[in-house]
Amino acid sequence: MRARGGAWFALADGRQLHIGVERGFVPARKAHPALRVGAGAIDALADRLAGVGAPVTWDGALSARRFYTEDPWGNRLELIEGG
């Protein structure tokens, strides 16, 4: 996918995350994927993202700990702590 401007990421348990590009794309500000982060790892992930300049906005509206960030193209991502 690199030649077409996208990327493939290998995740745990053989899962994959495919990111593609589309000319003229405008990132959604409300719609977003949520990715589960292993219990106890969410603080380290937030610190790592903030350390490279990514936005980290914590949201306490749910009982689960979670924060929002965005990818390099401006797409909103939710990271939520879970099992």
VEXKE-850938 format. One record per residue (C-alpha): residue in three letters; z negated, x negated, y; residue number from 1. Coordinates in Angstrom, 2 decimals, padded with zeros to 5 digits. Each point is the difference from the previous one (the first is absolute). Layout:
 rest       z       x       y  nr
  Ala       Z       X       Y NUM
...
END
This chain:
 rest       z       x       y  nr
  Met  000.00  000.00  000.00   1
  Arg -000.48 -002.98  002.34   2
  Ala  003.75 -000.24  000.65   3
  Arg -000.05  003.62  001.22   4
  Gly -003.12 -000.49  002.13   5
  Gly -002.60  001.41 -002.39   6
  Ala -002.72 -001.34 -002.27   7
  Trp -001.53  000.68 -003.43   8
  Phe -003.70 -000.61 -000.56   9
  Ala -001.60 -000.32 -003.44  10
  Leu -003.32  001.86 -000.17  11
  Ala -002.74  000.16 -002.62  12
  Asp  000.65  001.64 -003.37  13
  Gly  003.77 -000.55  000.23  14
  Arg  000.45  002.31  002.98  15
  Gln  002.43 -000.90  002.78  16
  Leu  000.38  000.85  003.67  17
  His  003.56  000.05  001.34  18
  Ile  000.62 -000.23  003.73  19
  Gly  003.46  000.73  001.35  20
  Val  001.56  000.04  003.45  21
  Glu  002.15  002.53  001.77  22
  Arg  002.00 -000.63  003.16  23
  Gly -001.36  001.99  002.94  24
  Phe -003.27  000.74 -001.80  25
  Val -002.96  001.15  002.09  26
  Pro -003.39 -000.33 -001.73  27
  Ala -002.07  003.15 -000.46  28
  Arg -003.32 -000.06  001.85  29
  Lys -001.71  002.70 -002.07  30
  Ala  001.63 -000.03 -003.46  31
  His -000.98 -003.04 -002.04  32
  Pro -000.75 -001.28 -003.50  33
  Ala -003.60 -000.59 -001.02  34
  Leu -000.81 -002.95 -002.24  35
  Arg -003.23 -000.22 -001.99  36
  Val -002.01 -003.19  000.35  37
  Gly -002.46 -001.06 -002.69  38
  Ala -003.66  000.75  000.63  39
  Gly -001.59 -002.74  002.07  40
  Ala  003.30 -001.55  001.12  41
  Ile  000.80  002.14  003.05  42
  Asp -002.03 -002.06  002.48  43
  Ala  001.65 -003.26 -001.07  44
  Leu  003.44  001.63  000.26  45
  Ala -000.75  001.35  003.49  46
  Asp -001.23 -003.44  001.09  47
  Arg  003.09 -001.71 -001.43  48
  Leu  002.38  002.42  001.72  49
  Ala -001.84 -000.28  003.33  50
  Gly  000.05 -003.78 -000.39  51
  Val  003.80 -000.05  000.04  52
  Gly  000.21  002.39  002.94  53
  Ala  000.59  003.30 -001.83  54
  Pro -001.73  003.05  001.49  55
  Val -003.01  001.29 -001.93  56
  Thr -001.30  003.45  001.01  57
  Trp -002.90  001.33 -002.06  58
  Asp -000.18  003.76 -000.59  59
  Gly -003.29  001.64 -000.95  60
  Ala  001.33  003.55 -000.35  61
  Leu -000.24 -000.08 -003.83  62
  Ser -002.80 -001.05 -002.31  63
  Ala  002.17 -002.84 -001.34  64
  Arg  000.20 -003.15  002.12  65
  Arg  003.49 -000.45  001.41  66
  Phe  001.98 -001.57  002.79  67
  Tyr  003.52  000.12  001.39  68
  Thr  002.30 -002.90  000.70  69
  Glu  003.74 -000.36  000.32  70
  Asp  002.67 -002.09 -001.66  71
  Pro  002.20 -002.40  002.00  72
  Trp  002.46  002.84  000.73  73
  Gly -002.61  002.34  001.52  74
  Asn -000.52  002.30 -003.00  75
  Arg -003.53  001.36 -000.26  76
  Leu -001.93 -000.93 -003.16  77
  Glu -003.32  001.35 -001.19  78
  Leu -002.26 -002.17 -002.14  79
  Ile -002.72  001.96 -001.76  80
  Glu -002.85 -001.36 -002.09  81
  Gly -000.14  001.32 -003.53  82
  Gly -000.85 -000.78 -003.60  83
END
